Amino acid sequence: MTSLPRWVLLPAAVGFGLVALPLLAVVLSVDWGRFPALITSDSSRDAVLLSLRTSAAATGLCVVLGVPLALVLARTRGRVAAATRAGVLLPLVLPPVVGGLALLQAFGRRGLIGEHLSALGIDIAFSTTAVVLAQTFVALPFLVVGLEGALRTAGGRYEQVASTLGAPPTTVLLRVTLPLVLPGLASGAVLAFARALGEFGATLTFAGSLQGVTRTLPLEIYLQRETDPDAAVALSVVLIVVAIVVVFATAAGRQRAAP
């Protein structure tokens, strides 16, 4: 390891403590004797199951839309590609509530697109579909960024060889490109799932908080904080465990992808 000044260790330790100590405090404050009952109440169970379903659907949507988007961004240059990349990354820096408001203006009953859908009897806002859209909105950049990086690292040499040998573009994509970047795709999908599972602001603004319909796990934690703090802490531990699994899964995927 490269030699470092000793003073660097102090701010590094403070930075790690700033992240680790609050999480440790949550774990230590759990009423472990009541933990199973706290996370299996009717409202908690509904929130967990809804979150898992919508996050899985959002992750699938991210893969369907994000893979082509990452391919286009990784294989094209110019101002249009740069502008598209900036637009895709925008949800990363926008406050989630602003993202939810934007979705509401687009897909709400009086929104840009929602007004026409409502005329056809299709209402998206404040429904389970709205939860999936909100989660996809905030999670899509994670998959696109990770996969685009993997595509750029892999390069286009093998694709060119396959094309030279007469393989059509679709065959090259399915038999060469995607297998090469599969670890990056898996890591991006895992990150997208975790981001979707933890989404709060956009979901609350665009979908509301209806038990069993739009009240996801983060919303349930927020509500339980006022009525049953022990349940809120227990459910927070569930999300922390999911986050730890995601971190280790992503690290393992990167190690497998490393040459």
Beta strands, then each sheet from edge to edge (+ up, - down):
end
